[in-house]
Amino acid sequence: MVDIGPGHVELSDRRTEHRWPVEVAAYRLAARPVTRAQYAAIAGDDTGAEAGDEPVDSVSWDDAVRFCNRLSEQEGLISVYRRDGENTEMAVSADGYRLPTEAEWEYACRAGTAGPRYGELDEIAWYRGNSGGSAQPVGRKQPNAWGLYDMLGNVWEWCWDFYDPAVYGEYRVLRGGGWFDEHWSCRASVRRRSHPTLRLDDIGFRIARSD
C-alpha cells in the first residue's frame, strides 16, 4: 500500500460537460491492481482463470466489495461495507479495506500531473496497441511518480461511486482503461459505467484504506 497525502482534484464528465472540484483526505492505495493469485487466495475463487500475476478480471463491483470485507476480516480489521439486501453502505470509521472513491482514484493516477496521462502511453500502460489481446502481469510498466503501477490500461478499475444515479440508477464508476481499449480511453479523466453485478474480462479493481 502507498501512502497518499491529502489534496484536491477536479473531476469532469464529457457526456454532461460538467466539472466539479473534490477535496481528498489522506489515504492508502494499493500499488498494483488485485491479481488473480491474490483474489483466489482471499476469495477462494480464481474466476475460472489460472491464478497468476495478471490482474483479476471478470469480477463485479459486488465481488470486489465482498473481497474487501473478507480481506479485512482475515487481517483482523473492521469491515468497511455493510450489506442489506441489494443495498451497500460504507462505515466511514472502519479501518478495513475498501474500493477507492472516484476522486481518490484520479488524484492518485495523476500523481501531481495535469495532462491526460502521467507518462508516455506505451511505457506506462497495456492497451489495444501493445497488449497482445489480453491482460498482462501487473507491475511490468513504469509506475507514476507516487509508485503506483497500471493506473492506466490493463484492466478498468471499479470505484465506490455511483456514476449518475438520476440517469443510470445503480451503475458504478470504472476508471483507467483496459487492455482492449484504444489510446483515447486510457486517460486519467475518462469515466466508464457498469451495473454492479456485471462481470467483464477487462474489469478488475485495486484496494484502498482510509488513513
C-alpha positions in Angstrom: 0.0 0.0 0.0 1.2 3.5 -0.9 0.6 6.4 1.5 -1.3 9.2 -0.4 -1.3 12.7 1.1 -4.3 15.0 1.2 -5.0 17.3 -1.8 -7.7 18.2 -4.3 -8.7 17.2 -7.8 -11.1 18.4 -10.4 -13.3 15.7 -11.9 -15.1 16.1 -15.2 -17.6 14.3 -17.4 -17.5 14.6 -21.2 -21.1 13.5 -21.5 -22.5 16.3 -19.5 -19.6 18.7 -19.8 -19.8 19.1 -16.0 -16.7 19.7 -13.9 -16.5 19.6 -10.1 -13.7 20.0 -7.5 -13.2 17.4 -4.7 -11.0 17.7 -1.6 -9.2 14.4 -0.9 -8.2 13.3 2.6 -5.1 11.2 3.2 -5.5 7.5 2.5 -3.6 4.4 1.3 -3.9 2.8 -2.1 -2.5 -0.5 -3.4 0.5 0.0 -5.7 -1.0 -2.6 -8.1 -4.4 -4.0 -9.0 -5.5 -7.1 -7.2 -4.1 -10.1 -9.1 -5.7 -13.4 -9.9 -3.5 -15.2 -7.3 -4.4 -12.7 -4.6 -8.1 -12.9 -5.4 -8.0 -16.7 -5.4 -6.2 -16.8 -2.0 -8.7 -14.5 -0.3 -12.0 -15.2 -2.1 -11.3 -18.9 -2.8 -12.3 -18.2 -6.5 -9.9 -17.5 -9.4 -12.9 -16.6 -11.6 -12.2 -19.6 -13.8 -8.8 -18.5 -14.9 -5.4 -19.8 -13.8 -4.2 -17.9 -10.8 -1.2 -15.7 -11.6 0.2 -12.2 -11.6 -2.3 -10.9 -14.1 -4.9 -8.5 -12.7 -8.0 -10.4 -11.7 -10.8 -9.7 -14.2 -14.4 -10.8 -14.7 -15.2 -9.5 -11.2 -18.3 -7.4 -10.5 -18.5 -4.4 -8.2 -20.3 -6.7 -5.7 -17.5 -9.2 -5.9 -14.9 -6.5 -5.2 -16.8 -5.3 -2.2 -17.0 -8.9 -0.8 -13.3 -9.3 -1.4 -12.5 -6.1 0.6 -14.6 -7.3 3.5 -13.1 -10.8 3.5 -9.6 -9.4 3.4 -10.4 -7.1 6.3 -11.8 -10.0 8.3 -8.7 -12.1 7.7 -6.4 -9.4 8.9 -8.5 -8.6 12.0 -9.7 -5.2 10.7 -13.2 -3.7 10.8 -15.1 -4.4 7.6 -16.0 -1.2 5.7 -19.1 -2.4 3.9 -22.4 -3.3 5.3 -24.8 -5.2 3.1 -28.6 -5.1 3.5 -30.1 -6.9 0.6 -29.1 -5.1 -2.6 -28.0 -2.0 -0.6 -24.4 -1.4 0.4 -23.4 1.2 2.9 -19.9 2.2 3.9 -18.8 2.6 7.6 -16.7 5.7 7.4 -14.9 5.0 10.7 -13.9 1.4 9.8 -10.2 0.6 9.3 -10.6 -2.2 6.8 -10.1 -2.4 3.0 -12.3 -0.7 0.5 -12.6 0.5 -3.1 -11.2 4.0 -3.7 -13.6 6.8 -4.4 -13.5 8.2 -7.9 -11.8 11.3 -6.7 -9.1 9.3 -4.8 -8.5 7.2 -8.0 -8.0 10.2 -10.3 -5.9 12.1 -7.7 -3.6 9.1 -7.3 -3.5 8.4 -11.0 -2.4 11.9 -11.8 0.2 11.9 -9.0 0.7 15.7 -9.3 0.5 15.8 -13.2 -2.0 17.9 -15.1 -2.1 16.2 -18.5 -4.1 13.3 -19.8 -1.5 10.7 -18.7 1.3 10.6 -16.2 3.8 9.3 -18.9 4.1 8.0 -22.4 1.3 5.6 -23.1 3.4 2.6 -24.3 5.7 3.0 -21.3 3.0 3.0 -18.6 0.0 1.0 -19.9 -1.2 -2.1 -21.6 -3.8 -1.2 -24.2 -5.0 -2.4 -27.6 -1.9 -1.3 -29.3 0.5 -3.4 -27.2 -1.4 -5.9 -25.0 -1.5 -8.7 -27.5 -5.2 -9.1 -26.9 -5.2 -9.9 -23.2 -4.4 -8.6 -19.7 -0.7 -8.7 -18.7 1.1 -9.3 -15.4 0.9 -6.3 -13.1 3.8 -4.0 -12.4 5.7 -4.6 -15.7 5.2 -1.0 -17.0 6.6 2.2 -15.4 4.8 3.5 -12.3 3.7 7.0 -11.8 5.6 9.5 -9.6 3.9 8.1 -6.5 4.9 4.5 -7.2 1.5 3.3 -8.5 1.5 0.8 -11.4 -1.1 0.1 -14.1 -3.3 3.0 -13.2 -3.9 3.3 -16.9 -4.5 0.3 -19.1 -4.6 -3.5 -18.4 -8.0 -3.5 -16.7 -10.6 -1.0 -15.8 -10.9 -0.5 -12.1 -14.1 -0.3 -10.0 -14.6 2.8 -7.8 -17.0 3.2 -4.9 -19.1 5.9 -6.5 -22.4 5.9 -8.4 -21.9 7.1 -11.9 -25.1 9.3 -12.3 -28.0 7.9 -10.2 -30.6 10.2 -11.8 -29.9 8.8 -15.2 -28.2 5.4 -14.7 -29.5 4.2 -11.4 -27.2 1.9 -9.5 -24.4 1.9 -12.1 -21.0 2.4 -10.6 -17.9 4.2 -11.9 -15.0 2.5 -13.7 -11.7 4.2 -14.3 -8.4 3.7 -16.1 -9.0 2.0 -19.4 -8.1 -1.6 -20.3 -6.1 -4.0 -22.5 -8.8 -3.9 -25.2 -9.2 -0.1 -25.4 -7.8 2.4 -27.9 -5.4 5.0 -26.6 -8.1 7.7 -26.1 -9.8 5.6 -23.3 -6.5 5.3 -21.3 -6.5 8.8 -19.8 -6.7 10.0 -16.2 -10.1 11.7 -16.7 -12.0 9.1 -18.6 -15.1 7.7 -16.9 -17.0 4.5 -17.7 -20.0 3.0 -16.0 -21.4 -0.5 -15.4 -24.0 -2.3 -13.4 -22.6 -3.5 -10.0 -23.4 -7.2 -10.9 -21.7 -7.2 -14.3 -18.6 -9.2 -14.9 -16.4 -8.5 -18.0 -12.9 -9.7 -19.0 -11.4 -6.2 -18.9 -12.7 -5.1 -15.5 -10.8 -5.5 -12.2 -10.0 -3.4 -9.1 -7.4 -2.2 -6.6 -7.9 -1.7 -2.9 -7.6 1.3 -0.6 -7.7 2.1 3.1 -8.6 5.2 5.0 -5.6 6.8 6.8 
